[in-house]
């Protein structure tokens, strides 16, 4: 991919949001990461899992889009649990 590090970078599907596990909304991919600023809505940490909720609405140039929240959960294997 000769254009990986120039202004054609995001024309490659593996480098733009098409190649990542993010939603496509109203037929539109996410904007370039350097152009948007998602916010962390909440975090929650327990012995069993960690979670984060982010508002990724600014990542989409979609008219009338109200809100897009994305939740990530991490369930680390081997983490000590309270019930053991």
C-alpha positions as CSV (number, residue, x, y, z in Angstrom):
1,X,0.0,0.0,0.0
2,X,2.1,2.9,-1.2
3,X,-0.3,5.5,-0.1
4,X,-0.5,4.4,3.6
5,X,1.2,7.5,4.9
6,X,-0.2,10.3,2.7
7,X,-3.5,12.0,2.1
8,X,-4.9,8.9,0.4
9,X,-4.5,6.8,3.5
10,X,-8.2,6.4,4.3
11,X,-9.1,5.4,0.8
12,X,-8.0,1.9,1.8
13,X,-10.8,-0.1,3.4
14,X,-8.5,-1.7,6.0
15,X,-7.3,1.7,7.2
16,X,-10.6,3.5,7.2
17,X,-13.4,2.5,9.6
18,X,-14.7,-0.1,7.1
19,X,-11.9,-2.4,8.2
20,X,-12.7,-2.0,11.9
21,X,-15.6,-3.4,14.1
22,X,-17.5,-0.1,14.3
23,X,-21.1,0.6,13.1
24,X,-21.8,1.9,9.7
25,X,-24.7,4.4,10.1
26,X,-27.0,5.4,7.3
27,X,-24.5,4.0,4.8
28,X,-21.7,6.2,6.3
29,X,-18.4,5.2,7.8
30,X,-16.8,6.9,10.8
31,X,-14.9,10.1,10.2
32,X,-11.1,10.1,10.5
33,X,-10.2,9.7,14.2
34,X,-8.1,12.9,14.2
35,X,-11.2,14.9,13.3
36,X,-13.6,13.8,16.1
37,X,-13.6,13.8,19.9
38,X,-15.8,11.1,21.4
39,X,-16.6,11.4,25.1
40,X,-16.5,8.9,27.9
41,X,-20.0,8.7,29.4
42,X,-19.3,6.2,32.1
43,X,-16.8,3.6,33.4
44,X,-17.5,0.7,35.8
45,X,-14.9,-1.6,37.3
46,X,-15.6,-4.8,39.2
47,X,-13.7,-7.9,40.1
48,X,-15.4,-9.7,37.2
49,X,-15.3,-7.1,34.4
50,X,-14.4,-3.6,33.4
51,X,-16.7,-1.5,31.2
52,X,-16.6,1.8,29.4
53,X,-19.5,3.6,27.6
54,X,-18.5,6.2,25.0
55,X,-20.6,8.7,23.1
56,X,-19.3,8.3,19.5
57,X,-21.9,10.5,17.9
58,X,-19.3,13.0,16.7
59,X,-17.6,10.2,14.7
60,X,-20.5,10.3,12.1
61,X,-21.5,12.9,9.6
62,X,-25.1,11.9,9.5
63,X,-28.0,14.4,9.4
64,X,-30.4,14.1,12.3
65,X,-28.3,11.6,14.2
66,X,-29.3,11.9,17.8
67,X,-26.9,9.7,19.8
68,X,-24.6,6.7,19.3
69,X,-23.3,5.1,22.5
70,X,-20.8,2.3,22.4
71,X,-20.1,0.0,25.3
72,X,-16.9,-2.0,25.6
73,X,-16.5,-4.8,28.3
74,X,-13.4,-6.5,29.3
75,X,-13.6,-9.9,31.1
76,X,-10.0,-10.7,32.0
77,X,-9.4,-14.4,32.4
78,X,-7.8,-15.3,35.7
79,X,-8.9,-12.1,37.5
80,X,-9.6,-12.8,41.2
81,X,-13.4,-13.0,41.9
82,X,-15.1,-12.1,45.2
83,X,-17.0,-15.4,45.3
84,X,-13.9,-17.6,45.4
